[in-house]
Amino acid sequence: MDRREEQPGAAGAGAAPALDFTVENVEKALHQLYYDPNIENKNLAQKWLMQAQVSPQAWHFSWQLLQPDKVPEIQYFGASALHIKISRYWSDIPTDQYESLKAQLFTQITRFASGSKIVLTRLCVALASLALSMMPDAWPCAVADMVRLFQADDSPVDGQGRCLALLELLTVLPEEFQTSRLPQYRKGLVRASLAVECGAVFPLLEQLLQQPSSPSCVRQKVLKCFSSWVQLEVPLQDCEALIQAAFTALQDSELFDSSVEAIVNAISQPDAQRVLPEVSDLRFFPTWAAAVYVNTLLKLIPLVLGLQDQLRQAVQNGDMETSHGICRIAVALGENHSRALLDQVEHWQSFLALVNMIMFCTGIPGHYPVNETTSSLTLTFWYTLQDDILSFEAEKQAVYQQVYRPVYFQLVDVLLHKAQFPSDEEYGFWSSDEKEQFRIYRVDISDTLMYVYEMLGAELLSNLYDKLGRLLTSSEEPYSWQHTEALLYGFQSIAETIDVNYSDVVPGLIGLIPRISISNVQLADTVMFTIGALSEWLADHPVMINSVLPLVLHALGNPELSVSSVSTLKKICRECKYDLPPYAANIVAVSQDVLMKQIHKTSQCMWLMQALGFLLSALQVEEILKNLHSLISPYIQQLEKLAEEIPNPSNKLAIVHILGLLSNLFTTLDVSHHEDDHEGSELRKLPVPQGPNPVVVVLQQVFQLIQKVLSKWLNDAQVVEAVCAIFEKSVKTLLDDFAPMVPQLCEMLGRMYSTIPQASALDLTRQLVHIFAHEPVHFPPIEALFLLVTSVTLTLFQQGPRDHPDIVDSFMQLLAQALKRKPDLFLCERLDVKAVFQCAVLALKFPEAPTVKASCGFFTELLPRCGEVEPVGKVVQEDGRMLLIAVLEAIGGQASRSLMDCFADILFALNKHCFSLLSMWIKEALQPPGFPSARLSPEQKDTFSQQILRERVNKRRVKEMVKEFTLLCRGLHGTDYTADY
């Protein structure tokens, strides 16, 4: 055998310049990786080793690293390198070397059968990869050959060692298939070949599992191997014997976990119902096939039900692992096959018994997640069962409803019991992580209850109300707060998402809430959230507001109820604002008190201000001004004091906080009620109430103060952003009502931006352009501001814009908005349209995706204006070729593939609005060899240009063309990398 035969693939294609990847150097690098304390040296070693693994020299050193005198770490690297070469560089291996490579791998696996297990596994993975690459043509009976070879008596390894090595190889084969990079058409062929090979695997596994003499380690491996193979979507009946053997193995504690995994995988496969490769829906099975599948399924139910004693015993003994495993099996059978089992009407009792077993698992004793972790596994089963029942035709559905409605009412009781908090003492010992897991678990229960409402309807609410009523009015025995809280939580879960406005039990519930003795934070929280969930109902029944509002206002003073009380007040103020004027003074007074006492965190303070904005919006202007004065005067005085102080981190936080409070107040304070009257995307402006808008009055009063604050904090982006947010949110809320502020705000923004350009100032300018640029009276100050910020930004581009991607992003969005709302802004002689165009082309080359998207957005607004705006038409004619080249460079590989749709939009706009120019430019631009990619042939470039020029109507087609072309440019066309693209 010559050297070429000895080292498969050594003469293969793709050889790169050698970096001295010798055995000695690889061993030195591995020693450095494992034992060098210096992290930089470790990283360098790892990088070098990664290059070594993919180098042509890997074919030489891999085998030498597997020598018996090497330590396992080195042998492992050698085996891993072989796997990488086989799996990723299969085309490098000449076909005449397949057999020698296969033989060498078999030899090494046999040798390591009694050696290092981690090395054995990597060698098995390498052989599995080779088998997948050769199947089905070059190695048609790969699995049968593996079995036969390892069963040969002439092997020097003992029987158990050979058996374990074979099982390891058979286990990794399906796993390697799942993660392999085989092309899609090859995957189908190999999958079909493996399905046939099951016939060589399953009888062997059955024999080893049922053989009394098989040691535990072999049976463990058999179960793992079975678990691996069933993930190839093996029909359920083909696994029947092995599943039954796995059920028997559940009685062996050493095999329990592996048995559970195997059973669950076998019955959970998406195609476990399938008997024929082309049949995927039981309703379209041939009669005989359906019968076989159902017969197998019906045999499994007694096996699962037979585990109930073991389950109860495990629960009684606190054996969470066993109860968890059995629950997984029951849920897997019910969840994956409920439709088929429901169809077996004559066997309804056995399926109901399975449902009740799952109910037991849902209600398993103990608190999640401290005493049990099983109940959460069952929740999706109840969704599935309900969906399957409701999917039947009306007559059949009525029959199943009769059987399963009582089951679902029982489920509600079980879920509410599981949602109960433990005793205060016990809960105090829980870790923060356990409390968070319990919170998420309760959210899952809440979602389930909401879903169950679809099946049980209004009767569910009546059921909950009756229980709560009995609990609160019973004098026989004291009730626990946990029970009350859970029932309220059930109401809240449903009311948050279901329209309960027509429910006849809500008035009774509102009447019961004040009777609840609240002595616990968790109960108080749920009371608050329940009131919040009923805020829309309260808006339709305002007479009941007074029953619950005092509870909410009282809770505002408790920092532990911060989130629930503030969010509930905000909901009430938003939904019921027109019925709140009688309570306004009290709400404002309580809110002002808690704000001054700084009871709440910043985010809750902001919510509270939004609540007050909703509340004040429904009052008379004089009342609004009066309340605003008392509410914000203390903050204005504080801001005046802070404006005099020398800037420092402490007073910065206070300034940002105060500006945030004002900003959130003005976000919702809308006396013209614009929010109530949006119709689609059109902005409707109602007549302004008599007198000036209160927000404008306040803004004018504090304008000088804000300017004073800005003068000291202009260098601080956070403060500038907070100032801009006040005006931006006010503009969005007030719309035309903001008009009196436009001139002075434009002047202030101009001064701000001229001193220190910041993105937030551009964003506010964009809002002003959007709302006021089309109004003749406001055009002069808007135009002056637009020209000023454009001039300043163009200067920034000359100095180097790369350090300011946020400013460039906002500037591009401003330009696009100007073109959309008022193209006349581009007619001004003082606007250097050419410089703007060139800066936008430069922005297309930024690495930041948002900036590139904004720049593309600008061009898609600009190009349609070529005919109507003369300066735009002129600059496109002069510099459009530069734009096209930048777009082609991006498509050629200089921009992220995720941005290709944006560049396609520019090409489409060029083609639609500048066709004659584009047809000339694109041929010239694609002429130079190697542009926009060296991977393209002249024919491919010509085809692309013709496709683009032909498509002037369908933008989607242009996007597809660009995606196809960019893959060609990057050398990715037809590769696995494009699978999810």
N, C-alpha and C positions, 0 to 999 in steps of 0.2 A: 504494500500500500504506500503510495507516494505521499509527500507532505500535504498536497492539496486534499487528498482523500481523508487524511488524518484530522485536518482542521476544516470542517465544513464551513463554507462561506468565506474563507480567507481571501479568495480571489474575486469575491463578489463586487458588484458595482457600488458606487458611492464612497470610494476611499478618500479620506481627507488627509492632509499633511500630518504626519505622526508627531505626537507631543511626547514621545518617549514613554509610551504606555507599556512598560515592561513589567514582568512579574514582581521584580524587586521594588520598583517604584510604586506599584499598586499596594504592595504590602506596607511600604513606608507611609503612604497616604492613609491607609486604613488605621495604622497605629496612631497616626496624628489625629485622625477623626475620633477615635475612641478614648485616647489617653492624654492628649495634649490639653492642659488646663486653659490655654489661651483660646477664647471664643473666636477671634479673628482667624487664627490658624485652623481651627475646626471648620469654619465656613469655607476657607480657601481649599482645604482638603476635600470637603464635600463637593464643591464645584468641580474640582479636578477629576474626582472619581465619577461624577455624572458624565463628564466628557469621555472618560475612559470606557464607561459601559457601552456607549454608542459608537465607539471607534472601531475601525476594521480590526485593530489589534486585539479586540475583546475575544474574537474567535480563538486566538492563540493562548492568551493568559487565563481564560476562564477554566479550561480543563486542568491547567497546571495548579490553579488555586484550589482545586478539588482533591489534590493529593492527600493521602492519609496522614502525612506528617504535619499538615496545616491545622491551625486552630479553627473552631467552628465559625468565628466571625469572618475569617478569610474565605473559608469554604462557602459560606452563605453568600458573600459578595460574588464569588465565581458563579454560583448557581443563578443568582439574580441577573447577572450580566448575560448569561445564556438565554434566560427567559426574555429579556429586553430585546436581544438580537433576533430571536425567533419571532416574537410577537409583533415587533415594529419594523423589522427589516427582512421580512420573509423573502421579498423579491431579490435580495442579495444572494440567496442560496441557490446554486445551480441544482437543477432537478436530479442530476445523477448522484448528488450527495445526500439526498433525503434519507436513503436507507442506512447509510453509515452513521448519520447524525442520530437517527432513531435508535440504532443498535447501541451507540455510545451512551445515550441517555438511559436506556434500559439497564445497561451494565452499571452505571453510577447509582441508579435507584436501588438496584439489588444490593450494591455494596453498602449504601447508607440505610438500608432497611434495619440494620442493627446498629446504626450510628446516630448522629445528631438529627433530632426530629425536625428542627427548623430548616436544616439543609435539605432533608428528605422532601419536605413540603415544597420548597422552591424548585427542586428538580422535577417533582411531579407536575407542578404548574407549567414548567418549561415543556415537558413531554405532552401535557394536555394542549398547550398552545400549538405545538407541532402537529398533533393529531387533528385539531380543528382546521389548521391550514391545509392539511392533506386530504381531509374528508370532502366529499365521498369518493372522488375518482381515484386519487393516488393511494388512498388507504381505506377501502370500502368497509372493512370489518374491523375497524380500529379497536373498539371496546372488546369484542370477542377475542381478538388477538392478545390484548392485554391480559384478559382473564386466563387464557390458555397458557401464556408464557409464565405467569406467576404461579400457576398450578403445577408446572413441570417439576418432577421429582429430582432432577439433576442440579437444582440450585443449591449453592453452598449455605444459604441462609435457612434457619429453622422455619418450620411450618407457620408458627404464629407470626414471626417477623415478616415472612412473605405475605401472609394474609393481611396484616396491618398496612404494609406498603401498598398492596393492591387496592385496599379500601381507601387509603389516602389518595391514590391516583384517581380512583373512580369518583371520589368526593369532589376533588378540585376541578374535574373535567366540566361538569355543568356550570360551576361557578366561573370558570375561565370563559366559558361561552357567553355568560351574561354580560361580562365586562369587556369582551373582545372587540377589536376594531374592524371586524370583518365587514366588507361592503354589504348593503342590505340584501342584494340578490343571493350572495353567498350565505348569509345568515339563514335564509329560508331553506336552502339546500341542506346545510349542516344540521339545522333543527330537525328536519325530516329524517335525516340519517340517524341522529341521536334517538329519535322516537322509536325507530326500528331496533336500535341497539338496547333498548330497555329489556328486550327479550333475553339478552345475555346477562343483564345485571340483576333484575328482580328475583329470578329463581335462586341465584347465588345468595342474595341477601336474606331471602326467606329461609334457606337451608341453615345459614350461619346463626340467624336469630332464634330459630326454633330448636337448634341442636343443643341438647343439655350439656354437652361437653365444651361448648364455646365459652371461653373466659369472658369476664365482664368487660374487659377493655375492648375485645373484639365486637361484642354486642353493642357496646357504646358507639363504636366506629360505624357499625352497620346502620344504626339509627340515624347518625349524622349523614351518612352516604345517601340513605333513602330520602332524608329531608332535602338534600341537595338536588336529587334527581326529580322530585315531584315539582320543583319550580320550573321545570321545562313544560309545564301544562299537560301533565299526564292525565288521561281520563280516570275518573274516580274508580270505576270498576276494575281497571288494570292494577290498582293499588290495594284492592280489597283485602287480599291475604296478608299483606305487610301491615296494613292499618290494624287488622285484628291482632296480629302478633305484637304490634306496638302497644295496643290496649292492655294485653297481657303483661307486657314489660313494665307498665305503670306501677305494678305491685312491688317492683324492685326499686328501693330508694336510690340506688346508684344510677339506675337507668331512667329515673322519673323525668328529669328535665329534658333529656334527649328524646324520650318518647313523646312528651307533650309537644316539643318543637316539630317532630316528624308528623304527628297526627294533625296538628294545626295547619302546617304547610300543605299537607295532602288535601285537606278538605277546604282550604281557603283559596286555592288557585282560581283565578278568574275564569279559567276554562275547565274547572273540575267537573262541570256538568257534561262536557263534550265527550262524544263517543266517536264522531267522525270529524276529521280535520276541517271540513267545510261547514259544519253545523255549529252555530254558536248560541242558538236560542232554543230552549226546551220545547217551545210551541211548534217549532219547525222540525223537530226530530222525527225520523221514521218511527212508527209505532213500536217496533221491536227495540229500537235503540233507547227510546224513552223508558220503556219497561225495564231494560237492563239497568239504566241509571237510577231509576226510582227504587228498584229492588235493592240495589247497593245502599242507597240512602236509608231505606227503611231498616236495613240490617244494622246501620250505625246507631240509630236512636236507642235501642236497648243497651248497646255498649256504653253510650254516654250516660243514660239513666242509671246504669249499674254502678256508676261512680258516686252516687249520692251518699251512700253510707261513708265512703272514704272522705268525701267532702265535708260531711257533718262532723266526722271524727276530727278532721284537720282543724275545722273552725273551733271546735270544743277545746282542742289542745293548743290553740294559738299558733298552729303551723301555717304561717302565711304563704310559704312557697308552694305547699301542696294545694291549698285552697285556690291560690292564684292560677296554678297550672290547670286544674280541673275546670275552673271557670272559663279559661281561655278556650278549652276544647268545646264546652257547651255553647259558648257565644259564636265560635267559628262555624259550628254546624248550623245554628239558628240563623245567623246573619247572612251566610252565603247561600243558604238553600231554603229560606223561608217561603218563597213563592212556590217552589216545587212541593214542599211539604204541606202548605195550605191546600194545594190542589188535590191532595190525597184525602178526600172527604171521609172515606171509610176508616182512615187512620187518625182522625182528628184528635182522639183522646191521647194518643202517644205524643203527638206534637204539642198538645196543651200541657202534657206532663213536662216536656222539655222547656216550654215557656215558663212554667212554674219553677223549674230548676234554676233558670236564669234569673227569675224574680228573687229567688233565695240569694243568689249571688249579688244582686243589686242591693238587697237589704242586709247583707252580711253584717253581723254585729260589730260594733266598734266605730271609732271616729277615723275618717280618712284625713290625713295619710299616716296617722300615728299608729293606730291599731290595725288598720287594714289598707290594702292598696288595690283591692280586687273590684270593688263596686263600680269604679270609673270605666272598667273595660266593657261593661254591659250597656252603656247608654246608647251607643249607635245601633245596637240591636233593636231597641224600641222604635227608633226612627224607621229602620228598614221594615219591621213588621207592620207598622202603621201604613207606610207607603204601599206595601204589597196588598194590604187589606183594602185600602181606598182605591187601588188600581183595578179592582174587579168591577164587572158590570153591576148595576144597581141591585138586582135581585140577589145575586150571590153575596154582594157586599153587606146587604141587610142581615143575611144569615151569620156572617162572620162578626158583624157588629154586635149581634146578640150574645155571641160567645165571648168576645174580647173586650167589650166596653167595661164589664166588671173588672177584668184584669187590669185595664188601664186606670180605673179609679183606684184599685189597690196600688198600682204603680205610683200614683200621685201621693198616696199616704206614705209609701216607702221612701220616696224621694224627699218629701218634706221632713221625714224623720231623720234621714241621712244628712240633710242640710242643717240640722240643729247644731248650735254651738255646744261644746262641752261645758262643764261647770267652770265658773270663774277661776277657781283654784287650779283645775287641770289645765285650762287654757293659758294660765300664767306661766306654766312650765314649758309650753311649746316654743320652739325656736322660730325666728323670723321666717326662715325658709318653709317650715311646716305651716305657719299661718298663711303664707302666700300661696302654697299649694292648695290649702283648704279654700281660700278665696276663689281660686281658679276653678276648683271642683264645684263650688256653689254656682259659679257662672255657668258651668256646663249643665248643672241641674236646672238652672233658670231657663236656659235655651231649650232643654227637653220639655219642661212644663209648657213653655210657649208653643212648642210644636204639638204637644198632646192636645192642646186646646182645639186644634183643627178637628180632632176626632170626637172630643167630648162636648165641645161647645159651651153654651151658657150654663149648662148644668154643672160644669166644673166650678164656675164662680159661685153658684148657689151652694155647692157642696162646701167650698172653703169658707164662705160667709157663715153658714150654719155652724160649722165647727168653731170658728172664732167667736161667734155669738154665745154658744154654749159655754165656751171656755171663760169668757169675760163676765158672764152673768151668773155662773154657777156659784152657789155659796157652800157647796158640800166640801170641796177640798181646794186648797190654794193651788193656783196654776203656776207653772214655771215660765219664766220670761222666755226661755229657749223655745218652748212650744208656741207661744204667741208670736215670737219673731219669725219662726219658720212659716206659719200660716200667712203672715203679712208679706213675707218674702215671696210666697206663691202668688199672691195678688199682684204684687209689684212686677213680677216676672211677666205676667200676662198683660197687665195694663200698659207696660212700657212699649209693647209692639202691637197689641190688638186694640181695635177701636171698641172701647167699653162704654161709649156715650149712651148707648141704648140699654145698658144693663140695668135691671131693676134692683140689683143688690148694692150698687155703689152708694146710693144715699144712706143705706143702713150702715155700710162700712165707714163712711165719713162720720156718721153719728157715733160709731163705736170707738174710733181712734182717740177722742179725748178721754175715754174711760180707761185707756191703757195706762197702767202704773209703770212709768218709765224710770227705772232705777239702774239702767245699764247702758253703756255706750253703744254696743252692737244693736240692741233693741231700738234705741233712739235713732241710730243711723237708718235702720230699715223703715221706721215710721216716717222719717224725712223723705227717703227715696220713694216710698209709697205715695205720699202726698204729691211729690213732684211728678210721679207717673200719672196721677189723676188731674194734672193741671188743666188739660184740655176739657175734661169733664166739668171742672169747676168754672171754666169760661162759659159753658152752656148752662150752668146752674149757680149763678153768682151768689144766690142767697146762702149757699153753704160755705162761702169763703171764710166767713167769720168763725166757723167751727174749727178751722185748722190753722189760720194765719197766726194766732197768738202762739201756737206751739212752735212754728217756724221762727218767729221773731225771738222767742225765748232761747231757742237752740243756737241762734247766731252768737250768743255770748259765750258759748262753750267751745274752746279751741279744739277739743276732741271730735266735735261734730262739724268742723269747718267745711269740709268738702260737701257733705250731704245737705247741710242747712243752707249754704250759699247757693249751691246749684238748684235746690228746690225753690228758694226765693226768686232766683233768676227765671226759672220756668214759669212761676206764677205771675211775675211781673210782665213776662213776654206774652203769655197766653191770655191773661185776665186784665191787662192794663186799663181797659175802658171801664172796668168795674171797681178799680182800686182807688179812685180819688178820695172816697171817705176815709180810707186807711193811710193815705199818702203821708200825712204829717208824722204818724206813728212810725211808719216804715223808715222814713228818712231819719228820724231822731235816733232810732235803734241802730240803724246802719252807721250813722255818723259817730255814734258812741263807740261801736266796736272798731271802727276804723281808727279813731283817735287813740284807743287803748292798744292798738296794734296786736289784736288777738289772732288775726289770720295771717297766713303766709302770703307772699306777693301775688301768686296766681289767683288765690281766692279773693284778695282785695280787688283785683282787676275784674273778676266775675261780678263782685258786689257792685262795682261802679256801672257795669253793663246793666245789671238789674235796675239800678236807680235811673239809668238812661231810659229804659223801657217805661218805667213808672212815671217819670216826669213828662214823657212825650204826650200823655193823655190829659195833662192839666192845662188850664188857661195860661197864656203867656205870662201874665203878672205873677201867677202862682209859681210857674217854673223859675222865673227870675228870682223870686223870693227864696225858694228852696235852694237854687244854685248858689245864691249869695252865702247862705248859712253853711252849705255843704263844702264849698271850695275855698271860702275865705281863709280858713286856717292854713290851707296848703299854699295859697298865694302868698300869705305872710311869711311862711317858712321858705318859700322859693325866693322871695325878696331878700331875706336874710342870707340865704345860701349864695345869691348872686353877688353879694358884697365880699364873700370870703375868698381866700386864696384857694385855687383848685387843689383838691387832694382826693385820694380814693374814697374816703368816707363820705364827703359831701357829694361826690359824683353819684354814689349809689342812691342817696336821698333825692338828688335832682332827677335821675332816671325814673325813680319810683313815682315821684309826683307827676312828672310828665306822662308816665304810663297810666296813672289814675285818670288824668284829664282826657287822655286819648281814648281810653275805654268808655268813659262816660259819653263822649261825643260820638262814639261809634254807634250807639243805640238811641241817642236823644234826637228824635226826628219828629218835629211838630207838624210837618206837612205829610207825614205818614207815607213816604215814598215806598217803604218796604212792603206796606200792605197792598200796594197798587202796581207792582211790577207785572207786566204781561209779556211773557216770553222774554226777548232780549231788549224790547223797546222800553225806554225809560219814560214813565209818565210823570209829569210835573203838575201837582195840584196847586191851586191858588195859595199863596202864602197867607197865613192867618194875619189878622190885624196887628200892626206893630212889627218891630224888627225881630228877626229870628234870635231866640235866646242864646244859641251857641255862638252866633256871630257877635252878639253884644259882649259875651264873655271873652271871646277871642280878641276883639278890639281893645278890651280893657287890659288884657294881659300881654298884648303884642309887644309893647315896649319892654316889658319885663323879660319876655322870651328872647328878644334881641340882645338884651343886656347879658343874659345867661350865655347866649351863643358867643358873644364877643370874647368871653373868657374860656369857652370850651370848644372853640371851632376846630381845634386839632383832634378832638376826641370823637371818633366815629360813632360810638354808642350814644353819646349825648345828642349829636347831630341827627342820628337816626330817630331818637325819641322825639325830638322837636318836629321833624318831618312827619312822623307817624300821627301826631296830633292833627296836623292840617290835612294829611292824606285821608285819614279816617273821617274827618269832618266833611271833606269834599265828597267822598263816596256816599256819605249819608245824606248830606244836605242838597247835593246837586246844584240846581240853579239858585237855591237859597243862599249859597256861599258867595254869590256874585259880589257883594260889597267888599269882600276881603281880597278880591283878585289883584287889584293894582299894587297894594302894599305887600302882599305875599310874593308877587313876581319880583318886586324890587328887592325884598329880603333874600329870596332865593338867588338872585343874580349876585348879590354881594357875597353871600355864603360861598357860592360855587367859584367865584372869581378868586377868593382868598385861598380856599382849600377844596378842590374838587372831590365830591363824594357821591357814591352811587345813589344814596337815599334822596339826595336833592334832585337827581335826574328822574327818579321814579315819581316824585311829587310833581315835577314839571310835566311828566307824561300824563298824569291825571288831569292837570289843568288843561293841557292840550286836548285831551279826550272830551272834556265836558264843556269847555268855554271857547275853544279856538274858532268854532263856527259862528259865534255871536259877534257881529260887527263892533259892538261897543267894547268888547273885551279883546278884540284881535290885536290892537296896538301893544298893550303890555305883554301879551302872550308872545307876540312876534319878537319883541325886544329881548325877552328872556330866552326864547329859542335861539336867536342869533348869538346871544352872549354865551350860553352854555356850549353851543356848537364851536364857537371860536376858541373858547378855553380848552375844550376837549381836543380840537385839532392841534393846538399847541402841545398838549400832553402827548399826542401821537408823535410829534416831532422830537420830543425829549426821550421817548421810549415808553410805549404803553404796556410792555409785557408784565410790569409789576402791578398793573391795575386791571385785571380781567373783569372784575365786577363793574368797574366804571364803563369799560368798553361794552359789556353786556347790556347795561342799562341805557347807554347812549344809542346802541343799535335799536333797542326796543322803542326809545323815544322817536328816532327817525322814522321807524315803521309806523308808529301811531300818527305822526305828523302827516305822512303821505296818505294814510287811511282817512283821517278826519279832516285835514285841511291841506291839500296839496299846494295851495297858494303860498305856503311858507317857503316852498322851494323856488318861487318866482322872484324872491327878493334879490336885488343886485349884490347886497352885502354878504350873501351866503355863497361860500365857495363850494359849489356842488361837486366840482372835479375833485377837490381835496377830500370831501366827504366820501365820495365813491371809492377813491384810492384807499382811504382808511378802512372802509368796510371790506375791501378785498384783502387787506392785510389781516383783518380780524378773522377772516375765514381760515387762516392758517394757525390760529391759536390752538393750544392743546386742550383748553377747557371746553367741554362739550356744550354747556349752556351758552357760552359766548359765541361759538360757531353757529348754534341754532338761531340765536338772535340775529346774527349777521345774515344768515340765509333768509330769515324772515323779512329783513330790510329789503333785500334784493327782490324777493317775490312781490313786495308792495311797490318797489320802484319801477321794475320793468314794464308793468302794464300802463305806467304813466308816460311812456316814451312819446306818445303822440300828443297828449294834452298839455304837458308841461315842457316848454321848449328847452330850458337848461338841462332837464333830465334826458331828453332825446339827444341833445348835443353830446353830453358826456358819455352816454351809452355808445354812440357812434364812434367816438374817439377812443374810449378805453374799454369797450365791451369785450374786446379780444383778450385783454388782461384778466377780466373776470372769468371768461371761459377757460383760460389756461389754469387759473387757480382752482376752478371746479374740477377740471380733468386731473390735476395733480392730486387733489383730495381723493377722487375716485380711484386713481392709480395706486393708492396705498398710503398717502400721507395723513389721511384722516381715519378716525374709527369707523368700522363697518356699520356701527349703530346709527351713524349720521347720514347714511347714503340717501335716505328718503328726502332729507333736507336739500341735498345737492341736486337730487332729481327734480325737485320743485323749481330750482333755478333754471335747469336745462329746459324744463317744460315751458317756463315763462319766456325764456329767450326764443324758443321755437315758435311760441304762439304770437309774440309781440314784435320780434325782430328776426323773422324767418330768413329774409334775404341776406342779412348780415351773418347770421349763424351758419347758413349753408356755406358761406365763403370761409368764415373763421375756422370752423371745425375741421375742414379738410386741410387747411394750412397748419393748424395746431397739431394734428395727428401725423403730419408728414415726417417729422424728425424720427430717426430710428431710436428705439429705447424709450420713447415718450408715449404715454405716461408711465409705462412699465416695460422693462426689458423682456418680460415674458410674453409679450403680445406679438403676433405675426401681423404683417401689413393687411392680410385678408380679414383678420379679426377686427382690426381698427376700422377698416372700410365698412364691414358689416354693421358695426356699432353706429357709425355716423349715419349710415343710410336708415337704420331702424329709428334713430332719434328724429331725423328730419321728416320721416313719414308720419310720425305719431304726434298730431297737434290737438287731439281731442281727449284721448284717454290718459289721464295722469297716472292711473294705476299701472298701465302698461309701461310707461316710461320708468316708473320705479322698479319694475321687474327687470327691465333692460339694464338699468344701472347696477342693480344687485348682481346680475349675471356677469356684467362686464368687470365689476370690482373683484369678483372671485377669480376671473381669468387673470387680472392684473396681479393678484396676490399669489397666484399659483395654487389656489384652494378649490378650483372648480372640480367637482366630482369626488372630493375627499370627504371623510367623516366629519371634518370641522364644519361643514355646511349643513349638517343634518338638522340642527335646531335653528338655523338661520332663516 
